[in-house]
Amino acid sequence: MNFVRHYLLALQFFTRVPVTGPLAAWVGYSPEMLRKSAAHFPGVGWPVGLLAALLYAVLAWALPDSGYAPLVAAVLVTVFTVLLTGAFHEDGLADVADGLGGTQDRERALDIMKDSRVGAFGVLAVVLALVSKVALLALLGDADLALACGALFYAHVLTRYLPLWLIRLLPHVGDTARSKSKPLADQISAGSLAVATLWTVAAIALAGWWLPQGWFWFAGTAASLLAALWMGRLFSRRLQGYTGDCLGATQQVCEIACYLGLALSLTWIP
């Protein structure tokens, strides 16, 4: 029952899926529960990714047979995922871009990241991220509809797993008293990381069954891993740690990298 509660709490915290009323009362809340729910962050990617893949497939089937159909499907699926997640990760990307783009001073960057207002760097980062995702998903859909659907599912799981290593390896910085990620300020436990790994390995298995060409998934995973390593190095160098916004920004960058790796692999596989 605790497993289910922690999963539903993660779903409630990171999506707009309605966990309300008697169900929310049964789930409950405490900072300790939120900390333990980190184990299920990749599990949140399962419904998000599956619903996005299903919508992409339905749109590809329903739209007229045109070269623009993958682009339209990619746009609408991206809108859907933003609405489903409440732009939670995009908000983190905007804050990180404003903070790190606006100054070289660590303390000033952290102050900017806490500001609810969005500056030019944040707007540019979100726009470029959305355009990149739409373009890559359209490219994947034009090449192979099954690959595009698999990519949507796999990327949403994998890219919610990789930021957990920031929690594991870096200290939490900033104003933890007011931070939304305060319950995550402590390092994630080995047990929680193991559960998160199981969620991700299961997604790898399902993706491999869906499209057995393992090189596809290796390329997407490798690209995401490189992006996560780059983000971790950036935060370590510029901030000496991470904030909740850093986790969201890492998810976004890794998602784009996953799609890019899969797209590049299309030229390598006969």
Contacts in CASP RR format, 6 or more apart in sequence:
PFRMAT RR
TARGET T0000
AUTHOR 0000-0000-0000
METHOD contacts of the structure
MODEL  1
MNFVRHYLLALQFFTRVPVTGPLAAWVGYSPEMLRKSAAHFPGVGWPVGL
LAALLYAVLAWALPDSGYAPLVAAVLVTVFTVLLTGAFHEDGLADVADGL
GGTQDRERALDIMKDSRVGAFGVLAVVLALVSKVALLALLGDADLALACG
ALFYAHVLTRYLPLWLIRLLPHVGDTARSKSKPLADQISAGSLAVATLWT
VAAIALAGWWLPQGWFWFAGTAASLLAALWMGRLFSRRLQGYTGDCLGAT
QQVCEIACYLGLALSLTWIP
2 36 0 8 1.000
5 26 0 8 1.000
5 27 0 8 1.000
5 28 0 8 1.000
5 33 0 8 1.000
6 33 0 8 1.000
6 36 0 8 1.000
6 37 0 8 1.000
6 39 0 8 1.000
6 40 0 8 1.000
7 37 0 8 1.000
7 40 0 8 1.000
7 43 0 8 1.000
8 19 0 8 1.000
8 23 0 8 1.000
8 27 0 8 1.000
9 19 0 8 1.000
9 27 0 8 1.000
9 28 0 8 1.000
9 29 0 8 1.000
9 33 0 8 1.000
9 34 0 8 1.000
9 37 0 8 1.000
10 37 0 8 1.000
10 38 0 8 1.000
10 40 0 8 1.000
10 41 0 8 1.000
10 43 0 8 1.000
10 44 0 8 1.000
11 17 0 8 1.000
11 19 0 8 1.000
11 40 0 8 1.000
11 44 0 8 1.000
11 47 0 8 1.000
12 19 0 8 1.000
12 24 0 8 1.000
12 27 0 8 1.000
13 34 0 8 1.000
13 37 0 8 1.000
14 41 0 8 1.000
14 44 0 8 1.000
14 85 0 8 1.000
14 88 0 8 1.000
15 44 0 8 1.000
15 47 0 8 1.000
15 48 0 8 1.000
15 84 0 8 1.000
15 85 0 8 1.000
15 86 0 8 1.000
15 88 0 8 1.000
16 83 0 8 1.000
16 84 0 8 1.000
16 85 0 8 1.000
16 86 0 8 1.000
17 47 0 8 1.000
17 84 0 8 1.000
19 27 0 8 1.000
31 182 0 8 1.000
31 183 0 8 1.000
32 183 0 8 1.000
34 183 0 8 1.000
34 184 0 8 1.000
35 183 0 8 1.000
35 184 0 8 1.000
35 186 0 8 1.000
35 188 0 8 1.000
36 192 0 8 1.000
38 164 0 8 1.000
38 167 0 8 1.000
38 184 0 8 1.000
38 188 0 8 1.000
38 192 0 8 1.000
38 196 0 8 1.000
39 188 0 8 1.000
39 191 0 8 1.000
39 192 0 8 1.000
39 193 0 8 1.000
39 194 0 8 1.000
39 195 0 8 1.000
39 196 0 8 1.000
40 195 0 8 1.000
40 196 0 8 1.000
40 199 0 8 1.000
41 160 0 8 1.000
41 161 0 8 1.000
41 163 0 8 1.000
41 164 0 8 1.000
41 196 0 8 1.000
42 157 0 8 1.000
42 158 0 8 1.000
42 160 0 8 1.000
42 161 0 8 1.000
42 164 0 8 1.000
42 196 0 8 1.000
42 199 0 8 1.000
42 200 0 8 1.000
42 203 0 8 1.000
43 157 0 8 1.000
43 160 0 8 1.000
43 196 0 8 1.000
43 199 0 8 1.000
44 160 0 8 1.000
45 156 0 8 1.000
45 157 0 8 1.000
45 160 0 8 1.000
46 153 0 8 1.000
46 156 0 8 1.000
46 157 0 8 1.000
46 199 0 8 1.000
46 203 0 8 1.000
48 81 0 8 1.000
48 84 0 8 1.000
48 85 0 8 1.000
48 156 0 8 1.000
49 81 0 8 1.000
49 152 0 8 1.000
49 153 0 8 1.000
49 155 0 8 1.000
49 156 0 8 1.000
49 157 0 8 1.000
50 153 0 8 1.000
51 80 0 8 1.000
51 84 0 8 1.000
52 77 0 8 1.000
52 80 0 8 1.000
52 81 0 8 1.000
52 84 0 8 1.000
52 152 0 8 1.000
52 153 0 8 1.000
52 156 0 8 1.000
53 149 0 8 1.000
53 150 0 8 1.000
53 152 0 8 1.000
53 153 0 8 1.000
54 149 0 8 1.000
55 73 0 8 1.000
55 76 0 8 1.000
55 77 0 8 1.000
55 80 0 8 1.000
56 73 0 8 1.000
56 74 0 8 1.000
56 77 0 8 1.000
56 137 0 8 1.000
56 141 0 8 1.000
56 145 0 8 1.000
56 148 0 8 1.000
56 149 0 8 1.000
56 152 0 8 1.000
57 145 0 8 1.000
57 149 0 8 1.000
59 69 0 8 1.000
59 72 0 8 1.000
59 73 0 8 1.000
59 76 0 8 1.000
59 77 0 8 1.000
60 69 0 8 1.000
60 70 0 8 1.000
60 73 0 8 1.000
60 141 0 8 1.000
60 145 0 8 1.000
60 148 0 8 1.000
63 69 0 8 1.000
63 72 0 8 1.000
63 73 0 8 1.000
67 142 0 8 1.000
70 137 0 8 1.000
70 138 0 8 1.000
70 139 0 8 1.000
70 140 0 8 1.000
70 141 0 8 1.000
70 142 0 8 1.000
70 148 0 8 1.000
71 134 0 8 1.000
71 138 0 8 1.000
73 137 0 8 1.000
73 138 0 8 1.000
73 141 0 8 1.000
74 133 0 8 1.000
74 134 0 8 1.000
74 135 0 8 1.000
74 137 0 8 1.000
74 138 0 8 1.000
74 141 0 8 1.000
74 148 0 8 1.000
75 134 0 8 1.000
77 137 0 8 1.000
77 152 0 8 1.000
78 130 0 8 1.000
78 133 0 8 1.000
78 134 0 8 1.000
78 137 0 8 1.000
81 156 0 8 1.000
82 90 0 8 1.000
82 130 0 8 1.000
88 248 0 8 1.000
89 248 0 8 1.000
89 249 0 8 1.000
89 251 0 8 1.000
89 252 0 8 1.000
90 126 0 8 1.000
90 129 0 8 1.000
90 130 0 8 1.000
90 252 0 8 1.000
91 245 0 8 1.000
91 248 0 8 1.000
92 244 0 8 1.000
92 245 0 8 1.000
92 246 0 8 1.000
92 247 0 8 1.000
92 248 0 8 1.000
92 249 0 8 1.000
92 252 0 8 1.000
93 122 0 8 1.000
93 125 0 8 1.000
93 126 0 8 1.000
93 129 0 8 1.000
93 245 0 8 1.000
93 248 0 8 1.000
93 249 0 8 1.000
93 252 0 8 1.000
93 253 0 8 1.000
94 118 0 8 1.000
94 119 0 8 1.000
94 122 0 8 1.000
94 123 0 8 1.000
94 125 0 8 1.000
94 126 0 8 1.000
95 112 0 8 1.000
95 113 0 8 1.000
95 114 0 8 1.000
95 115 0 8 1.000
95 118 0 8 1.000
95 122 0 8 1.000
95 245 0 8 1.000
95 249 0 8 1.000
96 113 0 8 1.000
96 125 0 8 1.000
96 245 0 8 1.000
96 246 0 8 1.000
96 248 0 8 1.000
96 249 0 8 1.000
97 121 0 8 1.000
97 122 0 8 1.000
97 124 0 8 1.000
97 125 0 8 1.000
97 126 0 8 1.000
97 249 0 8 1.000
98 112 0 8 1.000
98 113 0 8 1.000
98 115 0 8 1.000
98 118 0 8 1.000
98 119 0 8 1.000
98 121 0 8 1.000
98 122 0 8 1.000
99 108 0 8 1.000
99 109 0 8 1.000
99 110 0 8 1.000
99 112 0 8 1.000
99 113 0 8 1.000
99 121 0 8 1.000
100 109 0 8 1.000
100 121 0 8 1.000
100 234 0 8 1.000
100 238 0 8 1.000
100 239 0 8 1.000
101 109 0 8 1.000
101 121 0 8 1.000
102 109 0 8 1.000
102 112 0 8 1.000
102 121 0 8 1.000
103 109 0 8 1.000
103 112 0 8 1.000
106 238 0 8 1.000
106 239 0 8 1.000
106 240 0 8 1.000
109 238 0 8 1.000
109 239 0 8 1.000
110 173 0 8 1.000
110 174 0 8 1.000
110 175 0 8 1.000
110 239 0 8 1.000
110 243 0 8 1.000
113 243 0 8 1.000
113 245 0 8 1.000
114 174 0 8 1.000
114 175 0 8 1.000
114 178 0 8 1.000
129 252 0 8 1.000
129 253 0 8 1.000
129 256 0 8 1.000
132 256 0 8 1.000
132 259 0 8 1.000
132 260 0 8 1.000
133 255 0 8 1.000
133 256 0 8 1.000
133 259 0 8 1.000
136 256 0 8 1.000
136 259 0 8 1.000
136 260 0 8 1.000
136 263 0 8 1.000
137 148 0 8 1.000
137 151 0 8 1.000
137 152 0 8 1.000
137 259 0 8 1.000
139 263 0 8 1.000
140 147 0 8 1.000
140 148 0 8 1.000
140 151 0 8 1.000
140 259 0 8 1.000
140 262 0 8 1.000
140 263 0 8 1.000
140 266 0 8 1.000
141 147 0 8 1.000
141 148 0 8 1.000
143 263 0 8 1.000
143 266 0 8 1.000
144 266 0 8 1.000
146 210 0 8 1.000
146 211 0 8 1.000
147 211 0 8 1.000
147 216 0 8 1.000
147 262 0 8 1.000
147 266 0 8 1.000
149 210 0 8 1.000
150 207 0 8 1.000
150 210 0 8 1.000
150 211 0 8 1.000
151 258 0 8 1.000
151 259 0 8 1.000
151 262 0 8 1.000
153 203 0 8 1.000
153 206 0 8 1.000
153 207 0 8 1.000
153 210 0 8 1.000
154 203 0 8 1.000
154 204 0 8 1.000
154 207 0 8 1.000
154 217 0 8 1.000
154 220 0 8 1.000
154 258 0 8 1.000
155 220 0 8 1.000
155 224 0 8 1.000
155 255 0 8 1.000
155 258 0 8 1.000
155 259 0 8 1.000
156 255 0 8 1.000
157 199 0 8 1.000
157 200 0 8 1.000
157 203 0 8 1.000
158 200 0 8 1.000
158 203 0 8 1.000
158 221 0 8 1.000
158 224 0 8 1.000
158 254 0 8 1.000
158 258 0 8 1.000
159 224 0 8 1.000
159 250 0 8 1.000
159 251 0 8 1.000
159 252 0 8 1.000
159 254 0 8 1.000
159 255 0 8 1.000
159 258 0 8 1.000
160 251 0 8 1.000
161 196 0 8 1.000
161 197 0 8 1.000
161 199 0 8 1.000
161 200 0 8 1.000
162 224 0 8 1.000
162 225 0 8 1.000
162 228 0 8 1.000
162 250 0 8 1.000
162 251 0 8 1.000
162 254 0 8 1.000
163 228 0 8 1.000
163 246 0 8 1.000
163 247 0 8 1.000
163 248 0 8 1.000
163 250 0 8 1.000
163 251 0 8 1.000
163 254 0 8 1.000
164 188 0 8 1.000
164 193 0 8 1.000
164 196 0 8 1.000
165 228 0 8 1.000
166 228 0 8 1.000
166 231 0 8 1.000
166 232 0 8 1.000
166 235 0 8 1.000
166 241 0 8 1.000
166 242 0 8 1.000
166 246 0 8 1.000
166 247 0 8 1.000
166 250 0 8 1.000
167 184 0 8 1.000
167 187 0 8 1.000
167 188 0 8 1.000
167 242 0 8 1.000
167 247 0 8 1.000
168 187 0 8 1.000
168 188 0 8 1.000
168 193 0 8 1.000
170 232 0 8 1.000
170 235 0 8 1.000
170 236 0 8 1.000
170 241 0 8 1.000
170 242 0 8 1.000
171 240 0 8 1.000
171 241 0 8 1.000
171 242 0 8 1.000
172 179 0 8 1.000
172 181 0 8 1.000
172 184 0 8 1.000
172 185 0 8 1.000
172 186 0 8 1.000
172 241 0 8 1.000
172 242 0 8 1.000
172 243 0 8 1.000
173 239 0 8 1.000
173 240 0 8 1.000
173 241 0 8 1.000
173 242 0 8 1.000
173 243 0 8 1.000
174 243 0 8 1.000
176 182 0 8 1.000
176 185 0 8 1.000
179 185 0 8 1.000
179 243 0 8 1.000
179 244 0 8 1.000
180 244 0 8 1.000
181 243 0 8 1.000
181 244 0 8 1.000
181 247 0 8 1.000
184 244 0 8 1.000
184 247 0 8 1.000
188 196 0 8 1.000
204 217 0 8 1.000
204 221 0 8 1.000
207 217 0 8 1.000
208 214 0 8 1.000
208 217 0 8 1.000
211 217 0 8 1.000
213 269 0 8 1.000
215 265 0 8 1.000
215 268 0 8 1.000
215 269 0 8 1.000
216 262 0 8 1.000
216 265 0 8 1.000
216 269 0 8 1.000
218 265 0 8 1.000
219 261 0 8 1.000
219 262 0 8 1.000
219 264 0 8 1.000
219 265 0 8 1.000
219 268 0 8 1.000
220 257 0 8 1.000
220 258 0 8 1.000
220 259 0 8 1.000
220 260 0 8 1.000
220 261 0 8 1.000
220 262 0 8 1.000
220 265 0 8 1.000
221 258 0 8 1.000
222 261 0 8 1.000
223 257 0 8 1.000
223 258 0 8 1.000
223 260 0 8 1.000
223 261 0 8 1.000
223 262 0 8 1.000
223 264 0 8 1.000
224 254 0 8 1.000
224 255 0 8 1.000
224 257 0 8 1.000
224 258 0 8 1.000
226 257 0 8 1.000
227 250 0 8 1.000
227 253 0 8 1.000
227 254 0 8 1.000
227 256 0 8 1.000
227 257 0 8 1.000
228 250 0 8 1.000
228 253 0 8 1.000
228 254 0 8 1.000
230 253 0 8 1.000
231 246 0 8 1.000
231 249 0 8 1.000
231 250 0 8 1.000
231 253 0 8 1.000
231 254 0 8 1.000
232 242 0 8 1.000
232 246 0 8 1.000
232 250 0 8 1.000
235 241 0 8 1.000
235 242 0 8 1.000
235 246 0 8 1.000
239 246 0 8 1.000
END
